[in-house]
Protein backbone atom coordinates (compact mmCIF):
# COMPACT_ATOMS: atom_id res chain seq x y z
CA UNK A 1 0.00 0.00 0.00
CA UNK A 2 1.33 3.44 -0.93
CA UNK A 3 0.56 6.04 1.74
CA UNK A 4 1.03 9.81 1.60
CA UNK A 5 1.42 11.30 5.09
CA UNK A 6 0.95 15.08 5.14
CA UNK A 7 2.12 16.14 8.62
CA UNK A 8 4.32 19.07 9.66
CA UNK A 9 5.43 17.73 13.06
CA UNK A 10 8.78 16.12 12.11
CA UNK A 11 9.00 13.87 15.18
CA UNK A 12 5.46 12.54 14.76
CA UNK A 13 5.82 12.16 10.99
CA UNK A 14 9.05 10.17 11.31
CA UNK A 15 7.64 7.97 14.06
CA UNK A 16 4.51 7.21 12.01
CA UNK A 17 6.57 6.55 8.88
CA UNK A 18 8.75 4.01 10.67
CA UNK A 19 5.81 2.30 12.35
CA UNK A 20 3.69 2.06 9.20
CA UNK A 21 6.60 0.90 7.05
CA UNK A 22 7.04 -1.97 9.48
CA UNK A 23 3.41 -2.79 8.63
CA UNK A 24 4.38 -3.25 4.95
CA UNK A 25 3.29 0.22 3.78
CA UNK A 26 5.30 2.51 1.52
CA UNK A 27 5.12 5.94 3.21
CA UNK A 28 5.89 9.28 1.56
CA UNK A 29 6.17 12.34 3.82
CA UNK A 30 5.07 15.90 3.06
CA UNK A 31 5.36 18.71 5.65
CA UNK A 32 4.00 21.70 3.71
CA UNK A 33 0.45 22.31 2.54
CA UNK A 34 1.50 24.31 -0.52
CA UNK A 35 3.43 21.30 -1.86
CA UNK A 36 0.93 18.63 -0.89
CA UNK A 37 -1.32 18.50 -3.96
CA UNK A 38 1.64 18.37 -6.35
CA UNK A 39 3.19 15.45 -4.45
CA UNK A 40 -0.23 13.81 -4.26
CA UNK A 41 -0.72 14.05 -8.03
CA UNK A 42 2.76 12.73 -8.78
CA UNK A 43 2.58 9.84 -6.33
CA UNK A 44 -1.04 8.68 -6.83
CA UNK A 45 -1.15 7.06 -3.34
CA UNK A 46 -3.68 4.47 -2.20
CA UNK A 47 -4.52 6.43 0.98
CA UNK A 48 -3.70 9.93 2.25
CA UNK A 49 -3.35 10.80 5.94
CA UNK A 50 -3.76 14.56 6.25
CA UNK A 51 -3.12 16.92 9.17
CA UNK A 52 -5.21 20.10 9.23
CA UNK A 53 -2.67 22.51 10.74
CA UNK A 54 -0.04 22.88 8.03
CA UNK A 55 2.34 25.64 6.94
CA UNK A 56 1.84 27.14 3.51
CA UNK A 57 -1.77 25.99 3.09
CA UNK A 58 -4.31 24.73 5.61
CA UNK A 59 -5.18 21.03 5.43
CA UNK A 60 -8.82 21.71 4.60
CA UNK A 61 -7.79 23.83 1.62
CA UNK A 62 -5.34 21.12 0.53
CA UNK A 63 -8.22 18.63 0.57
CA UNK A 64 -10.55 20.97 -1.34
CA UNK A 65 -7.87 21.63 -3.97
CA UNK A 66 -7.19 17.90 -4.34
CA UNK A 67 -10.86 17.10 -4.86
CA UNK A 68 -11.22 19.96 -7.35
CA UNK A 69 -8.21 18.52 -9.22
CA UNK A 70 -10.09 15.22 -9.51
CA UNK A 71 -7.98 13.25 -7.04
CA UNK A 72 -10.28 10.53 -5.61
CA UNK A 73 -7.83 9.02 -3.08
CA UNK A 74 -9.40 8.11 0.30
CA UNK A 75 -8.37 10.63 2.95
CA UNK A 76 -8.04 10.18 6.70
CA UNK A 77 -7.83 13.46 8.59
CA UNK A 78 -5.45 13.27 11.54
CA UNK A 79 -5.55 16.38 13.72
CA UNK A 80 -5.60 17.90 17.18
CA UNK A 81 -8.79 19.70 16.23
CA UNK A 82 -11.25 17.30 17.80
CA UNK A 83 -14.51 19.24 17.85
CA UNK A 84 -17.63 18.08 16.05
CA UNK A 85 -17.58 21.25 13.95
CA UNK A 86 -14.07 20.56 12.69
CA UNK A 87 -15.01 16.98 11.90
CA UNK A 88 -18.01 18.13 9.87
CA UNK A 89 -15.85 20.67 8.00
CA UNK A 90 -13.35 17.95 7.13
CA UNK A 91 -15.97 15.48 5.94
CA UNK A 92 -17.75 18.16 3.91
CA UNK A 93 -14.44 19.07 2.27
CA UNK A 94 -14.11 15.51 1.00
CA UNK A 95 -12.49 13.48 3.79
CA UNK A 96 -13.43 9.82 4.21
CA UNK A 97 -12.51 9.38 7.89
CA UNK A 98 -11.38 11.45 10.88
CA UNK A 99 -9.11 10.54 13.80
CA UNK A 100 -8.34 13.14 16.49
CA UNK A 101 -4.98 13.37 18.25
CA UNK A 102 -3.86 11.74 20.49
CA UNK A 103 -4.65 8.42 18.85
CA UNK A 104 -3.82 4.75 19.12
CA UNK A 105 -1.41 3.52 16.43
CA UNK A 106 -3.27 0.24 15.98
CA UNK A 107 -6.50 2.14 15.38
CA UNK A 108 -4.78 4.37 12.83
CA UNK A 109 -3.46 1.34 10.96
CA UNK A 110 -6.89 -0.34 11.04
CA UNK A 111 -8.60 2.77 9.67
CA UNK A 112 -6.00 3.15 6.91
CA UNK A 113 -6.44 -0.47 5.83
CA UNK A 114 -10.23 -0.13 5.96
CA UNK A 115 -10.07 2.85 3.59
CA UNK A 116 -7.75 0.95 1.28
CA UNK A 117 -10.04 -2.10 1.22
CA UNK A 118 -13.07 0.08 0.55
CA UNK A 119 -11.28 1.80 -2.33
CA UNK A 120 -10.00 -1.50 -3.77
CA UNK A 121 -13.47 -3.05 -3.82
CA UNK A 122 -14.95 0.10 -5.31
CA UNK A 123 -12.48 0.20 -8.22
CA UNK A 124 -14.07 -1.10 -11.42
CA UNK A 125 -11.84 -2.80 -13.94
CA UNK A 126 -12.00 0.35 -16.08
CA UNK A 127 -9.72 2.02 -13.52
CA UNK A 128 -6.96 -0.29 -14.67
CA UNK A 129 -7.54 0.84 -18.28
CA UNK A 130 -5.98 -1.05 -21.15
CA UNK A 131 -2.40 -1.58 -20.00
CA UNK A 132 0.67 -2.89 -21.79
CA UNK A 133 3.87 -4.05 -20.11
CA UNK A 134 6.54 -5.77 -22.13
CA UNK A 135 4.85 -8.66 -23.93
CA UNK A 136 1.77 -8.41 -21.71
CA UNK A 137 -1.40 -6.50 -22.50
CA UNK A 138 -4.45 -6.13 -20.28
CA UNK A 139 -7.76 -5.73 -22.13
CA UNK A 140 -10.33 -4.17 -19.81
CA UNK A 141 -13.25 -4.78 -22.17
CA UNK A 142 -13.11 -8.59 -22.19
CA UNK A 143 -11.24 -9.02 -18.87
CA UNK A 144 -8.32 -10.78 -20.53
CA UNK A 145 -4.55 -10.58 -20.42
CA UNK A 146 -2.61 -11.24 -23.60
CA UNK A 147 0.89 -12.74 -23.61
CA UNK A 148 2.71 -12.18 -26.91
CA UNK A 149 -0.68 -11.68 -28.57
CA UNK A 150 -2.27 -14.84 -27.16
CA UNK A 151 -4.91 -14.84 -24.41
CA UNK A 152 -3.51 -16.26 -21.18
CA UNK A 153 -5.44 -19.10 -19.54
CA UNK A 154 -6.03 -17.49 -16.15
CA UNK A 155 -8.39 -18.24 -13.30
CA UNK A 156 -10.35 -15.24 -11.93
CA UNK A 157 -7.93 -15.01 -9.00
CA UNK A 158 -4.88 -15.16 -11.26
CA UNK A 159 -6.38 -12.46 -13.46
CA UNK A 160 -7.13 -10.23 -10.44
CA UNK A 161 -3.55 -10.52 -9.22
CA UNK A 162 -2.04 -9.84 -12.63
CA UNK A 163 -4.34 -6.87 -13.19
CA UNK A 164 -3.28 -5.39 -9.85
CA UNK A 165 0.41 -5.75 -10.72
CA UNK A 166 -0.10 -4.36 -14.22
CA UNK A 167 -1.80 -1.26 -12.83
CA UNK A 168 1.61 -0.11 -11.56
CA UNK A 169 4.23 -2.25 -13.35
CA UNK A 170 7.64 -1.98 -11.80
CA UNK A 171 6.17 -1.01 -8.43
CA UNK A 172 5.70 -3.49 -5.59
CA UNK A 173 2.20 -4.35 -4.41
CA UNK A 174 1.95 -5.57 -0.81
CA UNK A 175 0.56 -9.00 0.01
CA UNK A 176 -2.21 -7.46 2.09
CA UNK A 177 -3.39 -5.35 -0.85
CA UNK A 178 -3.31 -8.35 -3.17
CA UNK A 179 -5.22 -10.43 -0.63
CA UNK A 180 -8.01 -7.82 -0.60
CA UNK A 181 -8.16 -7.78 -4.41
CA UNK A 182 -7.82 -11.49 -5.09
CA UNK A 183 -9.95 -12.78 -2.20
CA UNK A 184 -12.48 -9.99 -1.57
CA UNK A 185 -14.84 -10.46 1.39
CA UNK A 186 -13.13 -13.70 2.45
CA UNK A 187 -12.00 -12.87 5.97
CA UNK A 188 -10.68 -16.35 6.81
CA UNK A 189 -8.13 -16.49 3.97
CA UNK A 190 -4.48 -16.34 5.07
CA UNK A 191 -1.70 -14.37 3.36
CA UNK A 192 -0.11 -17.63 2.22
CA UNK A 193 -2.97 -18.03 -0.27
CA UNK A 194 -1.40 -15.26 -2.35
CA UNK A 195 1.80 -17.29 -2.58
CA UNK A 196 -0.14 -20.14 -4.18
CA UNK A 197 -1.57 -17.82 -6.85
CA UNK A 198 1.88 -16.31 -7.46
CA UNK A 199 3.39 -19.78 -7.84
CA UNK A 200 0.85 -20.70 -10.54
CA UNK A 201 1.39 -17.43 -12.39
CA UNK A 202 5.15 -17.85 -12.41
CA UNK A 203 4.74 -21.20 -14.16
CA UNK A 204 2.64 -19.49 -16.83
CA UNK A 205 5.22 -16.72 -17.29
CA UNK A 206 8.24 -19.00 -17.83
CA UNK A 207 10.31 -17.76 -20.83
CA UNK A 208 7.72 -15.03 -21.44
CA UNK A 209 10.06 -12.04 -21.08
CA UNK A 210 8.30 -10.91 -17.90
CA UNK A 211 9.14 -12.04 -14.37
CA UNK A 212 7.00 -11.94 -11.24
CA UNK A 213 9.43 -10.93 -8.49
CA UNK A 214 9.14 -11.18 -4.70
CA UNK A 215 10.51 -8.24 -2.74
CA UNK A 216 10.88 -9.31 0.86
CA UNK A 217 8.96 -6.98 3.16
CA UNK A 218 7.35 -5.11 0.24
CA UNK A 219 5.35 -7.57 -1.84
CA UNK A 220 5.40 -8.49 -5.53
CA UNK A 221 6.09 -6.71 -8.80
CA UNK A 222 6.36 -7.41 -12.50
CA UNK A 223 9.72 -6.89 -14.18
CA UNK A 224 10.43 -6.93 -17.91
CA UNK A 225 13.49 -9.01 -18.75
C-alpha positions in Angstrom: 0.0 0.0 0.0 1.3 3.4 -0.9 0.6 6.0 1.7 1.0 9.8 1.6 1.4 11.3 5.1 1.0 15.1 5.1 2.1 16.1 8.6 4.3 19.1 9.7 5.4 17.7 13.1 8.8 16.1 12.1 9.0 13.9 15.2 5.5 12.5 14.8 5.8 12.2 11.0 9.1 10.2 11.3 7.6 8.0 14.1 4.5 7.2 12.0 6.6 6.5 8.9 8.8 4.0 10.7 5.8 2.3 12.3 3.7 2.1 9.2 6.6 0.9 7.0 7.0 -2.0 9.5 3.4 -2.8 8.6 4.4 -3.2 4.9 3.3 0.2 3.8 5.3 2.5 1.5 5.1 5.9 3.2 5.9 9.3 1.6 6.2 12.3 3.8 5.1 15.9 3.1 5.4 18.7 5.6 4.0 21.7 3.7 0.5 22.3 2.5 1.5 24.3 -0.5 3.4 21.3 -1.9 0.9 18.6 -0.9 -1.3 18.5 -4.0 1.6 18.4 -6.4 3.2 15.5 -4.5 -0.2 13.8 -4.3 -0.7 14.1 -8.0 2.8 12.7 -8.8 2.6 9.8 -6.3 -1.0 8.7 -6.8 -1.1 7.1 -3.3 -3.7 4.5 -2.2 -4.5 6.4 1.0 -3.7 9.9 2.2 -3.4 10.8 5.9 -3.8 14.6 6.3 -3.1 16.9 9.2 -5.2 20.1 9.2 -2.7 22.5 10.7 0.0 22.9 8.0 2.3 25.6 6.9 1.8 27.1 3.5 -1.8 26.0 3.1 -4.3 24.7 5.6 -5.2 21.0 5.4 -8.8 21.7 4.6 -7.8 23.8 1.6 -5.3 21.1 0.5 -8.2 18.6 0.6 -10.5 21.0 -1.3 -7.9 21.6 -4.0 -7.2 17.9 -4.3 -10.9 17.1 -4.9 -11.2 20.0 -7.4 -8.2 18.5 -9.2 -10.1 15.2 -9.5 -8.0 13.2 -7.0 -10.3 10.5 -5.6 -7.8 9.0 -3.1 -9.4 8.1 0.3 -8.4 10.6 3.0 -8.0 10.2 6.7 -7.8 13.5 8.6 -5.5 13.3 11.5 -5.6 16.4 13.7 -5.6 17.9 17.2 -8.8 19.7 16.2 -11.3 17.3 17.8 -14.5 19.2 17.9 -17.6 18.1 16.0 -17.6 21.2 14.0 -14.1 20.6 12.7 -15.0 17.0 11.9 -18.0 18.1 9.9 -15.8 20.7 8.0 -13.4 18.0 7.1 -16.0 15.5 5.9 -17.8 18.2 3.9 -14.4 19.1 2.3 -14.1 15.5 1.0 -12.5 13.5 3.8 -13.4 9.8 4.2 -12.5 9.4 7.9 -11.4 11.4 10.9 -9.1 10.5 13.8 -8.3 13.1 16.5 -5.0 13.4 18.3 -3.9 11.7 20.5 -4.7 8.4 18.9 -3.8 4.7 19.1 -1.4 3.5 16.4 -3.3 0.2 16.0 -6.5 2.1 15.4 -4.8 4.4 12.8 -3.5 1.3 11.0 -6.9 -0.3 11.0 -8.6 2.8 9.7 -6.0 3.2 6.9 -6.4 -0.5 5.8 -10.2 -0.1 6.0 -10.1 2.9 3.6 -7.7 0.9 1.3 -10.0 -2.1 1.2 -13.1 0.1 0.5 -11.3 1.8 -2.3 -10.0 -1.5 -3.8 -13.5 -3.1 -3.8 -15.0 0.1 -5.3 -12.5 0.2 -8.2 -14.1 -1.1 -11.4 -11.8 -2.8 -13.9 -12.0 0.4 -16.1 -9.7 2.0 -13.5 -7.0 -0.3 -14.7 -7.5 0.8 -18.3 -6.0 -1.1 -21.2 -2.4 -1.6 -20.0 0.7 -2.9 -21.8 3.9 -4.1 -20.1 6.5 -5.8 -22.1 4.9 -8.7 -23.9 1.8 -8.4 -21.7 -1.4 -6.5 -22.5 -4.5 -6.1 -20.3 -7.8 -5.7 -22.1 -10.3 -4.2 -19.8 -13.2 -4.8 -22.2 -13.1 -8.6 -22.2 -11.2 -9.0 -18.9 -8.3 -10.8 -20.5 -4.5 -10.6 -20.4 -2.6 -11.2 -23.6 0.9 -12.7 -23.6 2.7 -12.2 -26.9 -0.7 -11.7 -28.6 -2.3 -14.8 -27.2 -4.9 -14.8 -24.4 -3.5 -16.3 -21.2 -5.4 -19.1 -19.5 -6.0 -17.5 -16.1 -8.4 -18.2 -13.3 -10.3 -15.2 -11.9 -7.9 -15.0 -9.0 -4.9 -15.2 -11.3 -6.4 -12.5 -13.5 -7.1 -10.2 -10.4 -3.5 -10.5 -9.2 -2.0 -9.8 -12.6 -4.3 -6.9 -13.2 -3.3 -5.4 -9.9 0.4 -5.7 -10.7 -0.1 -4.4 -14.2 -1.8 -1.3 -12.8 1.6 -0.1 -11.6 4.2 -2.2 -13.3 7.6 -2.0 -11.8 6.2 -1.0 -8.4 5.7 -3.5 -5.6 2.2 -4.3 -4.4 1.9 -5.6 -0.8 0.6 -9.0 0.0 -2.2 -7.5 2.1 -3.4 -5.3 -0.8 -3.3 -8.3 -3.2 -5.2 -10.4 -0.6 -8.0 -7.8 -0.6 -8.2 -7.8 -4.4 -7.8 -11.5 -5.1 -9.9 -12.8 -2.2 -12.5 -10.0 -1.6 -14.8 -10.5 1.4 -13.1 -13.7 2.5 -12.0 -12.9 6.0 -10.7 -16.4 6.8 -8.1 -16.5 4.0 -4.5 -16.3 5.1 -1.7 -14.4 3.4 -0.1 -17.6 2.2 -3.0 -18.0 -0.3 -1.4 -15.3 -2.4 1.8 -17.3 -2.6 -0.1 -20.1 -4.2 -1.6 -17.8 -6.9 1.9 -16.3 -7.5 3.4 -19.8 -7.8 0.9 -20.7 -10.5 1.4 -17.4 -12.4 5.2 -17.9 -12.4 4.7 -21.2 -14.2 2.6 -19.5 -16.8 5.2 -16.7 -17.3 8.2 -19.0 -17.8 10.3 -17.8 -20.8 7.7 -15.0 -21.4 10.1 -12.0 -21.1 8.3 -10.9 -17.9 9.1 -12.0 -14.4 7.0 -11.9 -11.2 9.4 -10.9 -8.5 9.1 -11.2 -4.7 10.5 -8.2 -2.7 10.9 -9.3 0.9 9.0 -7.0 3.2 7.4 -5.1 0.2 5.4 -7.6 -1.8 5.4 -8.5 -5.5 6.1 -6.7 -8.8 6.4 -7.4 -12.5 9.7 -6.9 -14.2 10.4 -6.9 -17.9 13.5 -9.0 -18.8 
